[in-house]
Amino acid sequence: MKIILNIIRGALIGMAELVPGVSGGTIALVTGVYERVLYAANRFLDSIKTLIKGPADKRPEAITRLKRLDWMLLLPMLAGMFLCVVTMAGVMEGFVTDQPVLSRALFMGMVLVSIAVPLLMIDWNDARQKVAKGILAFVISACATFFLTGLTSAPKEDPNLLFVFLAAAVAICALVLPGVSGSFFLLAVGLYSTTMAAVDSRDLGYLAVFAAGALTGLILFVRILEKLLASVRTMTLVVMAGLMFGSLRALWPWQDADATLLAPEENIGTAAVMFALGAIAVAAMVFTERYFAHKINARSDATTPADSSNASA
């Protein structure tokens, strides 16, 4: 039953990663495995690094750490994610391609509400001391991404593989933070439909480059992101919110093939309904995430005294 449950958890996370505006990290937190998976991922990367670059006397210890990882959690989850992504990628690509106005309206509602997630993670006692810097950082990052998505958000039929590699390296960082969507980043840079189509058609060349970029990002960027969150958490989260806000340009429902914004002209009522549905769905997930995060923190606080006394003993 645990294996089946973990497969279902992985499938839910995989589905979330296919939807721009929904974070796989959020689903991992809601299903109660976020901290376990993040811990296991860090231990895995540390062990691999030791095996490749570390001194010979440390390698047996690294192998032992690898054997002790929670593989009964990780392998079924990865299987569930893989099965979901492979089976549903074509459906999502068809929706985005065949219904561009409605899909962008739905995703715009989702992403707009998702901006609240990094803002809710800010320590506002610290933020009050950096109001001017925070506002400036938000505005600069929002303006930069608004401009850049205007250059890159049009769907790319035959993208440069180096661009695919770099985009995958950045998109994988979304797995670390609840509320940040990797699929949204791919949509913002014009690679969402191409990537979904590559998964659906089993384009092994494209997928190999994408996987290499994702692995590189996981090894490099994720660690950098973790260090930034540890050292300059408030400003990092503010910049992240600004990047998401500016990138909403890519989700304006009415635009031409060159990503030029147009005035609303068709399906206005239906687009408004889709926008509202997306916003409500993510708001419900954000509320649920906060609820589960509060329970996790309460449980941690409750066990701290006992842990401390055991350590003293």
C-alpha positions as a printed Julia matrix, in Angstrom:
313×3 Matrix{Float64}:
   0.0    0.0     0.0
   2.88   2.37    0.7
   4.3    1.71   -2.75
   0.91   2.35   -4.39
   0.46   5.53   -2.35
   3.9    6.78   -3.35
   3.16   6.04   -7.03
  -0.01   8.14   -6.69
   1.97  10.92   -5.02
   4.46  10.87   -7.88
   1.66  10.96  -10.46
   0.11  14.0    -8.77
   3.47  15.78   -8.71
   4.03  14.86  -12.37
   0.62  16.24  -13.32
   1.38  19.47  -11.46
   4.66  19.84  -13.34
   2.76  19.66  -16.64
   0.48  22.58  -15.74
   1.96  26.09  -15.96
   1.19  27.89  -12.72
   1.0   24.78  -10.54
   4.09  23.73   -8.63
   5.2   20.16   -8.13
   6.82  21.35   -4.89
   3.42  22.49   -3.63
   1.89  19.07   -4.32
   4.85  17.39   -2.61
   4.26  19.56    0.46
   0.51  18.89    0.47
   1.02  15.12    0.15
   3.5   15.18    3.04
   6.73  14.19    1.25
   8.38  17.54    0.46
  10.9   17.54    3.29
  11.73  13.84    2.86
  12.32  14.21   -0.88
  14.4   17.39   -0.51
  16.53  15.73    2.18
  17.0   12.61    0.04
  17.87  14.69   -3.04
  20.57  16.6    -1.13
  22.01  13.38    0.31
  22.01  11.82   -3.17
  23.84  14.78   -4.73
  26.37  14.88   -1.9
  27.08  11.16   -2.29
  27.47  11.36   -6.07
  29.8   14.35   -5.73
  31.92  12.41   -3.23
  32.08   9.38   -5.52
  33.2   11.51   -8.48
  35.5   14.08   -6.88
  35.98  13.06   -3.29
  39.0   11.31   -1.77
  39.1    7.52   -2.04
  38.7    6.98    1.71
  35.35   8.83    1.66
  33.79   6.79   -1.16
  32.7    3.78    0.95
  30.83   6.21    3.21
  29.15   7.78    0.17
  28.06   4.34   -1.07
  26.61   3.6     2.36
  24.65   6.87    2.29
  23.26   5.98   -1.12
  22.12   2.57    0.14
  20.39   4.19    3.11
  18.3    6.58    1.02
  14.54   6.12    1.2
  14.33   4.23   -2.09
  10.89   2.83   -1.21
   9.67   6.43   -1.4
  11.83   7.72   -4.25
  11.55   4.93   -6.83
   7.72   4.57   -6.76
   7.34   8.36   -6.87
   9.66   8.62   -9.86
   7.71   5.83  -11.57
   4.42   7.64  -10.95
   5.83  10.93  -12.24
   7.21   9.25  -15.36
   3.96   7.47  -16.2
   1.89  10.62  -15.69
   4.18  12.84  -17.75
   4.4   10.35  -20.62
   0.64   9.74  -20.8
  -0.57  13.31  -20.26
   2.01  15.42  -22.12
   0.18  15.04  -25.43
  -3.13  16.08  -23.86
  -1.61  19.24  -22.39
   0.23  20.09  -25.6
  -3.0   19.71  -27.58
  -4.88  21.96  -25.16
  -2.24  24.71  -25.38
  -1.96  24.45  -29.16
  -5.66  24.11  -30.02
  -7.04  26.53  -27.42
  -4.38  29.25  -27.02
  -6.72  31.94  -25.65
  -8.45  29.71  -23.11
  -5.27  27.9   -22.01
  -3.37  31.15  -21.46
  -6.32  32.64  -19.56
  -6.44  29.56  -17.29
  -2.69  29.61  -16.68
  -2.66  33.39  -16.15
  -5.15  33.03  -13.3
  -3.02  30.27  -11.8
   0.28  32.15  -12.0
  -1.17  35.44  -10.75
  -2.3   33.79   -7.52
   0.95  31.77   -7.31
   2.87  35.04   -6.89
   1.51  35.07   -3.35
   3.56  31.98   -2.47
   7.06  33.55   -2.4
   5.59  36.65   -0.75
   4.05  34.51    1.99
   7.43  32.88    2.6
   9.04  36.24    3.41
   9.98  37.15    6.96
   8.12  40.45    7.13
  10.02  41.62   10.2
  13.15  41.54    8.04
  11.28  42.93    5.0
  10.18  46.07    6.88
  13.84  47.03    7.21
  14.37  46.68    3.45
  11.22  48.22    2.01
  12.94  50.52   -0.49
  15.37  47.85   -1.69
  12.57  45.3    -1.89
  10.31  47.53   -4.01
  13.2   48.41   -6.31
  14.2   44.75   -6.71
  10.6   43.75   -7.45
  10.13  46.48  -10.06
  13.46  45.81  -11.81
  12.95  42.05  -11.97
   9.33  42.46  -13.15
  10.29  44.96  -15.88
  13.21  42.79  -17.02
  11.09  39.67  -17.45
   8.25  41.65  -19.05
  10.7   42.82  -21.7
  12.49  39.47  -22.13
   9.31  37.4   -22.44
   8.25  39.76  -25.21
  11.32  38.61  -27.11
  11.12  34.91  -26.31
   7.59  33.82  -25.38
   6.39  33.01  -28.92
   6.33  29.2   -29.34
   9.5   27.86  -30.94
   9.02  25.09  -33.47
  12.71  24.15  -33.87
  14.61  25.64  -30.91
  18.37  25.72  -30.58
  19.42  22.77  -28.4
  21.72  24.97  -26.31
  18.69  27.12  -25.48
  16.77  23.95  -24.56
  19.64  22.87  -22.27
  19.73  26.23  -20.46
  15.94  26.45  -20.14
  15.78  22.96  -18.62
  18.53  23.87  -16.15
  16.49  26.84  -14.91
  13.09  25.11  -15.0
  14.28  22.29  -12.73
  14.79  24.82   -9.91
  11.0   24.9    -9.58
  11.17  21.51   -7.87
  12.89  23.12   -4.87
  10.35  25.85   -4.08
   6.63  25.3    -3.58
   4.66  27.79   -5.66
   7.18  28.11   -8.5
   6.2   26.34  -11.73
   8.79  24.92  -14.1
   6.18  24.5   -16.84
   5.34  28.19  -16.56
   8.98  29.06  -17.19
   8.99  26.84  -20.28
   5.8   28.53  -21.47
   7.31  31.97  -20.86
  10.33  31.19  -23.03
   8.31  29.49  -25.77
   9.36  25.89  -25.12
   6.28  24.45  -23.42
   4.46  23.07  -26.48
   7.71  21.88  -28.06
   8.73  20.01  -24.91
   5.29  18.43  -24.41
   5.27  17.36  -28.06
   8.77  15.88  -27.67
   7.62  13.81  -24.68
   4.49  12.67  -26.49
   6.38  11.71  -29.68
   9.35  10.21  -27.78
  11.87  12.57  -29.41
  14.87  11.03  -27.69
  17.39  13.58  -28.98
  15.45  16.55  -27.62
  14.66  14.73  -24.38
  18.32  13.78  -23.84
  19.39  17.42  -24.13
  16.55  18.51  -21.84
  17.45  15.82  -19.26
  21.12  16.86  -19.35
  20.14  20.48  -18.74
  17.8   19.5   -15.91
  20.52  17.43  -14.25
  22.99  20.3   -14.58
  20.49  22.71  -13.05
  19.77  20.3   -10.23
  23.47  20.03   -9.4
  24.38  23.71   -9.81
  21.44  26.1    -9.69
  19.5   24.37   -6.95
  22.45  24.61   -4.58
  22.93  28.28   -5.47
  19.24  28.9    -4.87
  19.41  27.19   -1.5
  22.38  29.34   -0.48
  20.59  32.52   -1.58
  17.53  31.54    0.44
  19.74  30.92    3.45
  21.79  34.14    3.21
  19.51  36.73    1.53
  16.12  35.07    1.82
  13.91  38.16    1.76
  15.46  39.73   -1.34
  15.59  36.38   -3.16
  11.86  35.82   -2.6
  11.01  39.4    -3.61
  12.98  39.03   -6.84
  11.29  35.7    -7.48
   7.86  37.3    -7.08
   8.89  40.1    -9.43
  10.08  37.63  -12.05
   6.76  35.8   -11.89
   4.78  39.04  -12.12
   6.7   40.34  -15.12
   6.43  36.98  -16.87
   2.64  37.23  -16.86
   3.12  39.01  -20.17
   3.66  35.6   -21.76
   0.2   34.51  -20.57
  -1.87  37.4   -21.91
  -4.6   35.44  -23.74
  -4.65  37.57  -26.89
  -1.35  37.78  -28.74
  -0.08  36.96  -32.21
   2.54  34.43  -33.31
   5.34  36.92  -32.52
   4.1   37.43  -28.92
   2.78  40.93  -29.7
   0.0   41.78  -27.24
  -3.44  42.37  -28.76
  -6.69  43.82  -27.46
  -9.32  41.29  -26.3
 -11.21  40.18  -29.38
 -12.65  36.68  -28.98
 -13.88  34.31  -26.26
 -13.75  37.14  -23.73
 -16.43  35.69  -21.46
 -15.05  32.14  -21.59
 -11.51  33.43  -21.04
 -12.69  35.31  -17.95
 -14.26  32.11  -16.6
 -11.07  30.14  -17.24
  -9.01  32.87  -15.56
 -11.27  32.7   -12.49
 -11.13  28.89  -12.39
  -7.32  28.95  -12.52
  -7.11  31.58   -9.8
  -9.53  29.7    -7.53
  -7.77  26.36   -8.04
  -4.35  27.73   -7.08
  -5.79  29.78   -4.2
  -7.24  26.55   -2.8
  -3.86  24.83   -3.16
  -2.02  27.74   -1.54
  -4.45  27.63    1.38
  -4.01  23.85    1.69
  -0.24  24.2     1.46
  -0.2   26.77    4.25
  -2.39  24.5     6.37
  -0.07  21.51    5.95
   3.04  23.66    6.43
   1.55  24.96    9.69
   0.9   21.38   10.85
   4.47  20.36    9.98
   5.92  23.33   11.88
   3.66  22.67   14.86
   4.75  19.03   14.94
   8.42  20.05   14.7
   8.02  22.55   17.55
   6.28  19.91   19.65
   9.11  17.4    19.22
  11.99  19.85   19.73
  12.03  19.75   23.57
  12.1   15.95   23.56
  14.82  15.9    20.96
  16.84  18.42   22.96
  16.53  16.39   26.15
  17.54  13.22   24.33
  20.57  15.0    22.9
  21.53  16.21   26.37
  21.13  12.7    27.77
